[in-house]
Amino acid sequence: MAAEACSLSVGRAAPDQVDAVTSALAAVRCPYVAAVRFEIWTATAAARPAVDDIAAALATFGIEGSSDPPTALVVQLRESASTSIDALRAAVVDLAILLGDPPARQRAEALAAPDQWWLRAAGARWFVTVHAALYPPQHARHWPLAGPIATFVPEWAFQSMFPEGPTAAARRAVRAAFAAADQRYPLTGGAVSSVETG
């Protein structure tokens, strides 16, 4: 667990939050979303702080073969994080400081940089994507709910789907699925992408 303090509190999401986030995730166009199970947490002022619990969840989900299908951790951030890209990046840095392995701040700031997708937390590597309402509807990271989400998928989940690494065909399939919904990938990617689409 990260030694550095931050102002963020995390806790298990209430049932209505879980239902809303799960329904919105089911509508995401990525063809590989169905291959992952999601556990929903929340980072709000009302959350009961449960840092040790979320660390334990990450430690479990990060172990290869710990669940079938693999489990991804989804943290719904405060609505205020969706007011601008800068606010969204700041919220993601806070969350990554809370969850990331030491040196936590260095890892968190790296995650928020362009073209960076990975965070080391609970002894495993996690592929991170952030979705928010500030992204326009034609953007692949558009999110229909007020509270943005950060999704952490364990590296072993990708290795189980793509033992030789993601293929060009898999990338084309993902882009084609979003294009069919008139959604496009951003010009600059990473865990927190730009608002512009390519």
N, C-alpha and C positions, 0 to 999 in steps of 0.2 A: 504494500500500500504506500502511496506517495506520502512523504513526510511533510510536504509543504501544505499550508492551510489555504483554503479559498472560501469564498462566501457562499458557495453553492450547497444546498441540501438536497439529498436524493432519497427517494423512498419508493416502495411498491405503488404502482398506479392503482387507483380505485377502479372497481369493475366497469363503470361507465366509460372511463378513460381507456381501459383495455379494449373494450368493444369498439370504440370510435377509432382508435389507432389501428387495431387489427383489420377493421373494415377498409380503412384507407390504404393500408399496406396491400391488401388483397387486390386493390385496383391498380397498383403500380404495374407498369407495362413490362418490366423486365421478365423474360421467360424463366429465369432461374429463381424468382422469388418463391415459387411454390416448393422449391427444394429445401427450404429453410423454415424452421419453427421460430417464432418470435416470443421473447419474454419482455413485457412492457414495464418500464419504470418511469418515474417522473422526477423532475428537478424544479420544484416550485416552493414558494414560501410555506405552503400548507403541508408539504411532505414531512412525514416523520423521518428524521435523519436515520439512515441505515447504511452507512458507508461500509461497515464490515460485511453486511449481507450482500451488497452489490459486488464487493470484492470476491466473496466466496462464490457467487454466481459466475463471475468471469473466470475464476480459477477452474470451476467445473466445466463450463462450456468450452474452454480453451483446450481441454484434453481431447486428443484425437479419439473418435468413436464414443465420446461420452453420451451422445444422444443420436437417435436416428429418427427423423432427419436431424442435421446439425442445428443447434440453437444459436440464434443471434440475439444480442441484447439491444433493445431499443430504449433510448431515454428521451422522453418528451421534455423539451426545454421550456423555459418561461416564454410567454407570449411576447414580452418586451424584446426578446432576442431576435424577433423577426422584423424589427423596425428598419434595419439596414444591414448590409453585408458586414460592416464593421462591428455592429452589435452581435451579429450571428457568430463572427469569428471569435469575439471576446467570450461569448458563452461556451463555445466549443473548447477554447483554451482552458477556461475554468473547469470544465468537465474532464478534460484530458489530464489536468494537473491532479484532480481528485482521484482519477482511476489509474493513471499511467505509472509504470515502473520508474524509479529514479534513473537519471535526473529528470524529475517530472516536468518542471517548467520548460526545459530544453526540448523534451519530447513533445510537449503540448504546443509550443510555438512552431515547431517543425511541422506538426500535423496541420496547422492552420495556414501554412504557406501553400502557394500554388503548386499543383501537380503532386501533392503529397497525400497519400491515401492510407498509410499504415501507422498504427500506434502499438507500442509494446506495453502490455498491461497484464498483470497476474501471471507473468512468466510466459505469455504467448503473444503472437502477433495477430492483430485485428485489422481487417479492412473496414474503413470508416467512410460512410457517406452521410451527408446532412441534407435534409429536405425542409423547405420552408415556404410559407405563403407569400413571401416577398419575391419569389421566383414567379415569373408570369406563367399563365396556363400552358403556353407552348414550350416551356422549358422542361427538360427531363427531371429536374429537381423540384418541380412544383409540388406543393403539399396543400391539400384542401382544408386543413385544420389550422386554427390560430397558433397553437403551440408547435414550433418546429421540432423535428426529431433528429437525433444522431443515432445511426445504426452501426453496431459493431458485429462483424461477421468473422468467426475464427478462421485463421489461415487454413486449417486442415479441411474446412468445408470446401474451399476452392480446390485444394489438392485432391479431394475425393471426387469432385466433378471433373477436374482437368488435371489428371496425373502428370501430363507433359507441359502444363501451363495453359492458360487460355489461348485458344486457337483463333486465327483470323476469322474462321467461320462462326465461332461463338460470338465474337465482337460484332460481326455483321448481323447476326440474329438479334442481338440486344438492340442495336441501332434501328433495325427494321421494325421491331416490335413497337418502339417508341414512335418511329416515323408514321406507322399505321394509325397512331392516335394524334397525329399532327404535333408531336413533341420532338424537340431536337436536342442533341447534346450541346453542352456549353463550349464556347471557344477555349476557355481555360478550365481544366478539370481540377481534381483534388477533392479532399473530403468536403471542403467548403468551396463551391465553384463560383465563378463570376455569374452575373445576371444575364450577360449576353449569350445568345445561342449561336452555334456554328451553322 
